[in-house]
Amino acid sequence: MGLRWTDIYEVVIELDENHPDVDPQYVNFPDLMAWVLALDDFEETEAHCGEQILEAIQMAWIADRE
């Protein structure tokens, strides 16, 4: 089974591997959504995502970098 929007920590791991030089604090939501949708194992669509989910992913990514 692939990744879903609610798999926040797994998504963060993949994003960090794919974008190691990016400071997640400065990623805008359209870019973040595009990057998540482009993950190899991601199987949902943007229709199932909202600002709260993107914010949760971004906050978890920031916390993971600390």
Jmol script that loads the backbone (N, CA, C; Angstrom):
load data "model"
ATOM      1  N   MET A   1       0.840  -1.185   0.000  1.00  0.00           N
ATOM      2  CA  MET A   1       0.000   0.000   0.000  1.00  0.00           C
ATOM      3  C   MET A   1       0.888   1.254   0.000  1.00  0.00           C
ATOM      4  N   GLY A   2       0.554   2.211  -0.816  1.00  0.00           N
ATOM      5  CA  GLY A   2       1.357   3.424  -0.948  1.00  0.00           C
ATOM      6  C   GLY A   2       1.070   4.460   0.126  1.00  0.00           C
ATOM      7  N   LEU A   3       1.762   5.561   0.003  1.00  0.00           N
ATOM      8  CA  LEU A   3       1.624   6.652   0.955  1.00  0.00           C
ATOM      9  C   LEU A   3       0.342   7.436   0.717  1.00  0.00           C
ATOM     10  N   ARG A   4      -0.197   7.976   1.812  1.00  0.00           N
ATOM     11  CA  ARG A   4      -1.405   8.795   1.768  1.00  0.00           C
ATOM     12  C   ARG A   4      -1.112  10.114   2.481  1.00  0.00           C
ATOM     13  N   TRP A   5      -2.016  11.061   2.353  1.00  0.00           N
ATOM     14  CA  TRP A   5      -1.819  12.371   3.000  1.00  0.00           C
ATOM     15  C   TRP A   5      -1.666  12.239   4.511  1.00  0.00           C
ATOM     16  N   THR A   6      -2.298  11.253   5.113  1.00  0.00           N
ATOM     17  CA  THR A   6      -2.234  11.093   6.567  1.00  0.00           C
ATOM     18  C   THR A   6      -0.955  10.404   7.041  1.00  0.00           C
ATOM     19  N   ASP A   7      -0.133   9.925   6.133  1.00  0.00           N
ATOM     20  CA  ASP A   7       1.145   9.290   6.480  1.00  0.00           C
ATOM     21  C   ASP A   7       2.228  10.368   6.590  1.00  0.00           C
ATOM     22  N   ILE A   8       2.006  11.305   7.467  1.00  0.00           N
ATOM     23  CA  ILE A   8       2.823  12.519   7.525  1.00  0.00           C
ATOM     24  C   ILE A   8       4.298  12.210   7.749  1.00  0.00           C
ATOM     25  N   TYR A   9       4.608  11.365   8.689  1.00  0.00           N
ATOM     26  CA  TYR A   9       6.025  11.126   9.007  1.00  0.00           C
ATOM     27  C   TYR A   9       6.742  10.368   7.888  1.00  0.00           C
ATOM     28  N   GLU A  10       6.046   9.452   7.260  1.00  0.00           N
ATOM     29  CA  GLU A  10       6.642   8.737   6.131  1.00  0.00           C
ATOM     30  C   GLU A  10       6.851   9.687   4.942  1.00  0.00           C
ATOM     31  N   VAL A  11       5.887  10.592   4.742  1.00  0.00           N
ATOM     32  CA  VAL A  11       6.005  11.592   3.676  1.00  0.00           C
ATOM     33  C   VAL A  11       7.198  12.495   3.947  1.00  0.00           C
ATOM     34  N   VAL A  12       7.372  12.900   5.203  1.00  0.00           N
ATOM     35  CA  VAL A  12       8.499  13.771   5.576  1.00  0.00           C
ATOM     36  C   VAL A  12       9.828  13.083   5.291  1.00  0.00           C
ATOM     37  N   ILE A  13       9.942  11.824   5.596  1.00  0.00           N
ATOM     38  CA  ILE A  13      11.175  11.083   5.333  1.00  0.00           C
ATOM     39  C   ILE A  13      11.489  11.106   3.842  1.00  0.00           C
ATOM     40  N   GLU A  14      10.473  10.841   3.021  1.00  0.00           N
ATOM     41  CA  GLU A  14      10.662  10.849   1.571  1.00  0.00           C
ATOM     42  C   GLU A  14      11.032  12.242   1.063  1.00  0.00           C
ATOM     43  N   LEU A  15      10.348  13.270   1.566  1.00  0.00           N
ATOM     44  CA  LEU A  15      10.654  14.636   1.141  1.00  0.00           C
ATOM     45  C   LEU A  15      12.080  15.012   1.514  1.00  0.00           C
ATOM     46  N   ASP A  16      12.493  14.632   2.705  1.00  0.00           N
ATOM     47  CA  ASP A  16      13.837  14.969   3.160  1.00  0.00           C
ATOM     48  C   ASP A  16      14.898  14.275   2.309  1.00  0.00           C
ATOM     49  N   GLU A  17      14.619  13.050   1.879  1.00  0.00           N
ATOM     50  CA  GLU A  17      15.556  12.336   1.016  1.00  0.00           C
ATOM     51  C   GLU A  17      15.607  12.955  -0.385  1.00  0.00           C
ATOM     52  N   ASN A  18      14.456  13.407  -0.883  1.00  0.00           N
ATOM     53  CA  ASN A  18      14.378  13.962  -2.231  1.00  0.00           C
ATOM     54  C   ASN A  18      14.809  15.427  -2.319  1.00  0.00           C
ATOM     55  N   HIS A  19      14.736  16.148  -1.204  1.00  0.00           N
ATOM     56  CA  HIS A  19      15.048  17.582  -1.199  1.00  0.00           C
ATOM     57  C   HIS A  19      15.939  17.939  -0.003  1.00  0.00           C
ATOM     58  N   PRO A  20      17.136  17.357   0.061  1.00  0.00           N
ATOM     59  CA  PRO A  20      17.989  17.546   1.245  1.00  0.00           C
ATOM     60  C   PRO A  20      18.514  18.974   1.408  1.00  0.00           C
ATOM     61  N   ASP A  21      18.578  19.739   0.346  1.00  0.00           N
ATOM     62  CA  ASP A  21      19.128  21.089   0.429  1.00  0.00           C
ATOM     63  C   ASP A  21      18.070  22.165   0.653  1.00  0.00           C
ATOM     64  N   VAL A  22      16.827  21.759   0.810  1.00  0.00           N
ATOM     65  CA  VAL A  22      15.728  22.707   0.976  1.00  0.00           C
ATOM     66  C   VAL A  22      15.467  22.944   2.458  1.00  0.00           C
ATOM     67  N   ASP A  23      15.255  24.199   2.829  1.00  0.00           N
ATOM     68  CA  ASP A  23      14.823  24.519   4.185  1.00  0.00           C
ATOM     69  C   ASP A  23      13.295  24.469   4.188  1.00  0.00           C
ATOM     70  N   PRO A  24      12.704  23.481   4.850  1.00  0.00           N
ATOM     71  CA  PRO A  24      11.253  23.307   4.792  1.00  0.00           C
ATOM     72  C   PRO A  24      10.462  24.500   5.328  1.00  0.00           C
ATOM     73  N   GLN A  25      11.105  25.322   6.111  1.00  0.00           N
ATOM     74  CA  GLN A  25      10.434  26.502   6.664  1.00  0.00           C
ATOM     75  C   GLN A  25      10.015  27.464   5.550  1.00  0.00           C
ATOM     76  N   TYR A  26      10.727  27.445   4.438  1.00  0.00           N
ATOM     77  CA  TYR A  26      10.485  28.405   3.362  1.00  0.00           C
ATOM     78  C   TYR A  26       9.805  27.799   2.137  1.00  0.00           C
ATOM     79  N   VAL A  27       9.294  26.584   2.251  1.00  0.00           N
ATOM     80  CA  VAL A  27       8.600  25.947   1.138  1.00  0.00           C
ATOM     81  C   VAL A  27       7.151  26.426   1.129  1.00  0.00           C
ATOM     82  N   ASN A  28       6.691  26.898  -0.029  1.00  0.00           N
ATOM     83  CA  ASN A  28       5.286  27.318  -0.108  1.00  0.00           C
ATOM     84  C   ASN A  28       4.403  26.088  -0.350  1.00  0.00           C
ATOM     85  N   PHE A  29       3.127  26.234  -0.034  1.00  0.00           N
ATOM     86  CA  PHE A  29       2.220  25.088  -0.099  1.00  0.00           C
ATOM     87  C   PHE A  29       2.028  24.524  -1.508  1.00  0.00           C
ATOM     88  N   PRO A  30       1.954  25.339  -2.558  1.00  0.00           N
ATOM     89  CA  PRO A  30       1.841  24.735  -3.893  1.00  0.00           C
ATOM     90  C   PRO A  30       3.046  23.845  -4.242  1.00  0.00           C
ATOM     91  N   ASP A  31       4.254  24.296  -3.895  1.00  0.00           N
ATOM     92  CA  ASP A  31       5.440  23.471  -4.143  1.00  0.00           C
ATOM     93  C   ASP A  31       5.411  22.210  -3.285  1.00  0.00           C
ATOM     94  N   LEU A  32       5.048  22.360  -2.026  1.00  0.00           N
ATOM     95  CA  LEU A  32       4.995  21.211  -1.121  1.00  0.00           C
ATOM     96  C   LEU A  32       4.003  20.172  -1.640  1.00  0.00           C
ATOM     97  N   MET A  33       2.845  20.623  -2.074  1.00  0.00           N
ATOM     98  CA  MET A  33       1.854  19.696  -2.600  1.00  0.00           C
ATOM     99  C   MET A  33       2.392  18.980  -3.840  1.00  0.00           C
ATOM    100  N   ALA A  34       3.025  19.711  -4.733  1.00  0.00           N
ATOM    101  CA  ALA A  34       3.583  19.111  -5.945  1.00  0.00           C
ATOM    102  C   ALA A  34       4.654  18.090  -5.607  1.00  0.00           C
ATOM    103  N   TRP A  35       5.502  18.395  -4.637  1.00  0.00           N
ATOM    104  CA  TRP A  35       6.561  17.464  -4.247  1.00  0.00           C
ATOM    105  C   TRP A  35       5.986  16.197  -3.649  1.00  0.00           C
ATOM    106  N   VAL A  36       4.949  16.336  -2.810  1.00  0.00           N
ATOM    107  CA  VAL A  36       4.325  15.151  -2.210  1.00  0.00           C
ATOM    108  C   VAL A  36       3.671  14.300  -3.302  1.00  0.00           C
ATOM    109  N   LEU A  37       2.928  14.943  -4.200  1.00  0.00           N
ATOM    110  CA  LEU A  37       2.263  14.206  -5.270  1.00  0.00           C
ATOM    111  C   LEU A  37       3.258  13.488  -6.178  1.00  0.00           C
ATOM    112  N   ALA A  38       4.479  14.017  -6.281  1.00  0.00           N
ATOM    113  CA  ALA A  38       5.506  13.428  -7.144  1.00  0.00           C
ATOM    114  C   ALA A  38       6.257  12.270  -6.488  1.00  0.00           C
ATOM    115  N   LEU A  39       6.049  12.025  -5.206  1.00  0.00           N
ATOM    116  CA  LEU A  39       6.731  10.919  -4.537  1.00  0.00           C
ATOM    117  C   LEU A  39       6.344   9.596  -5.192  1.00  0.00           C
ATOM    118  N   ASP A  40       7.311   8.724  -5.375  1.00  0.00           N
ATOM    119  CA  ASP A  40       7.086   7.453  -6.068  1.00  0.00           C
ATOM    120  C   ASP A  40       5.970   6.616  -5.454  1.00  0.00           C
ATOM    121  N   ASP A  41       5.913   6.549  -4.134  1.00  0.00           N
ATOM    122  CA  ASP A  41       4.954   5.682  -3.459  1.00  0.00           C
ATOM    123  C   ASP A  41       3.649   6.378  -3.110  1.00  0.00           C
ATOM    124  N   PHE A  42       3.495   7.637  -3.508  1.00  0.00           N
ATOM    125  CA  PHE A  42       2.296   8.386  -3.122  1.00  0.00           C
ATOM    126  C   PHE A  42       1.153   8.042  -4.059  1.00  0.00           C
ATOM    127  N   GLU A  43      -0.017   7.720  -3.477  1.00  0.00           N
ATOM    128  CA  GLU A  43      -1.108   7.251  -4.326  1.00  0.00           C
ATOM    129  C   GLU A  43      -2.410   8.037  -4.196  1.00  0.00           C
ATOM    130  N   GLU A  44      -2.417   9.164  -3.522  1.00  0.00           N
ATOM    131  CA  GLU A  44      -3.632   9.965  -3.432  1.00  0.00           C
ATOM    132  C   GLU A  44      -3.559  11.145  -4.397  1.00  0.00           C
ATOM    133  N   THR A  45      -4.647  11.883  -4.479  1.00  0.00           N
ATOM    134  CA  THR A  45      -4.703  13.055  -5.351  1.00  0.00           C
ATOM    135  C   THR A  45      -4.761  14.316  -4.503  1.00  0.00           C
ATOM    136  N   GLU A  46      -4.597  15.460  -5.159  1.00  0.00           N
ATOM    137  CA  GLU A  46      -4.649  16.715  -4.420  1.00  0.00           C
ATOM    138  C   GLU A  46      -6.052  17.015  -3.917  1.00  0.00           C
ATOM    139  N   ALA A  47      -7.059  16.365  -4.446  1.00  0.00           N
ATOM    140  CA  ALA A  47      -8.432  16.573  -3.997  1.00  0.00           C
ATOM    141  C   ALA A  47      -8.621  16.174  -2.537  1.00  0.00           C
ATOM    142  N   HIS A  48      -7.781  15.283  -2.044  1.00  0.00           N
ATOM    143  CA  HIS A  48      -7.883  14.821  -0.661  1.00  0.00           C
ATOM    144  C   HIS A  48      -7.006  15.613   0.297  1.00  0.00           C
ATOM    145  N   CYS A  49      -6.432  16.698  -0.172  1.00  0.00           N
ATOM    146  CA  CYS A  49      -5.506  17.481   0.642  1.00  0.00           C
ATOM    147  C   CYS A  49      -6.068  18.870   0.900  1.00  0.00           C
ATOM    148  N   GLY A  50      -5.705  19.402   2.040  1.00  0.00           N
ATOM    149  CA  GLY A  50      -6.083  20.768   2.395  1.00  0.00           C
ATOM    150  C   GLY A  50      -4.914  21.469   3.053  1.00  0.00           C
ATOM    151  N   GLU A  51      -5.132  22.721   3.378  1.00  0.00           N
ATOM    152  CA  GLU A  51      -4.080  23.532   3.983  1.00  0.00           C
ATOM    153  C   GLU A  51      -3.605  22.951   5.314  1.00  0.00           C
ATOM    154  N   GLN A  52      -4.517  22.388   6.089  1.00  0.00           N
ATOM    155  CA  GLN A  52      -4.128  21.818   7.385  1.00  0.00           C
ATOM    156  C   GLN A  52      -3.170  20.647   7.222  1.00  0.00           C
ATOM    157  N   ILE A  53      -3.398  19.817   6.228  1.00  0.00           N
ATOM    158  CA  ILE A  53      -2.510  18.678   5.994  1.00  0.00           C
ATOM    159  C   ILE A  53      -1.139  19.161   5.554  1.00  0.00           C
ATOM    160  N   LEU A  54      -1.114  20.118   4.633  1.00  0.00           N
ATOM    161  CA  LEU A  54       0.169  20.651   4.173  1.00  0.00           C
ATOM    162  C   LEU A  54       0.925  21.317   5.321  1.00  0.00           C
ATOM    163  N   GLU A  55       0.203  22.029   6.170  1.00  0.00           N
ATOM    164  CA  GLU A  55       0.845  22.662   7.320  1.00  0.00           C
ATOM    165  C   GLU A  55       1.411  21.608   8.272  1.00  0.00           C
ATOM    166  N   ALA A  56       0.677  20.531   8.484  1.00  0.00           N
ATOM    167  CA  ALA A  56       1.156  19.456   9.360  1.00  0.00           C
ATOM    168  C   ALA A  56       2.412  18.806   8.787  1.00  0.00           C
ATOM    169  N   ILE A  57       2.431  18.590   7.472  1.00  0.00           N
ATOM    170  CA  ILE A  57       3.612  18.022   6.828  1.00  0.00           C
ATOM    171  C   ILE A  57       4.796  18.968   6.975  1.00  0.00           C
ATOM    172  N   GLN A  58       4.573  20.248   6.717  1.00  0.00           N
ATOM    173  CA  GLN A  58       5.649  21.225   6.817  1.00  0.00           C
ATOM    174  C   GLN A  58       6.183  21.320   8.245  1.00  0.00           C
ATOM    175  N   MET A  59       5.303  21.358   9.235  1.00  0.00           N
ATOM    176  CA  MET A  59       5.739  21.449  10.633  1.00  0.00           C
ATOM    177  C   MET A  59       6.516  20.196  11.047  1.00  0.00           C
ATOM    178  N   ALA A  60       6.065  19.024  10.600  1.00  0.00           N
ATOM    179  CA  ALA A  60       6.773  17.783  10.922  1.00  0.00           C
ATOM    180  C   ALA A  60       8.146  17.764  10.247  1.00  0.00           C
ATOM    181  N   TRP A  61       8.233  18.277   9.036  1.00  0.00           N
ATOM    182  CA  TRP A  61       9.502  18.333   8.316  1.00  0.00           C
ATOM    183  C   TRP A  61      10.470  19.283   9.016  1.00  0.00           C
ATOM    184  N   ILE A  62       9.967  20.426   9.460  1.00  0.00           N
ATOM    185  CA  ILE A  62      10.803  21.377  10.200  1.00  0.00           C
ATOM    186  C   ILE A  62      11.303  20.733  11.488  1.00  0.00           C
ATOM    187  N   ALA A  63      10.403  20.076  12.218  1.00  0.00           N
ATOM    188  CA  ALA A  63      10.772  19.422  13.483  1.00  0.00           C
ATOM    189  C   ALA A  63      11.779  18.308  13.235  1.00  0.00           C
ATOM    190  N   ASP A  64      11.655  17.606  12.135  1.00  0.00           N
ATOM    191  CA  ASP A  64      12.579  16.514  11.813  1.00  0.00           C
ATOM    192  C   ASP A  64      13.986  17.043  11.568  1.00  0.00           C
ATOM    193  N   ARG A  65      14.096  18.247  11.077  1.00  0.00           N
ATOM    194  CA  ARG A  65      15.398  18.839  10.780  1.00  0.00           C
ATOM    195  C   ARG A  65      16.086  19.390  12.039  1.00  0.00           C
ATOM    196  N   GLU A  66      15.335  19.599  13.098  1.00  0.00           N
ATOM    197  CA  GLU A  66      15.921  20.188  14.317  1.00  0.00           C
ATOM    198  C   GLU A  66      16.706  19.186  15.108  1.00  0.00           C
TER     199      GLU A  66
END
end "model"
wireframe off; spacefill off
backbone 0.3
color backbone group
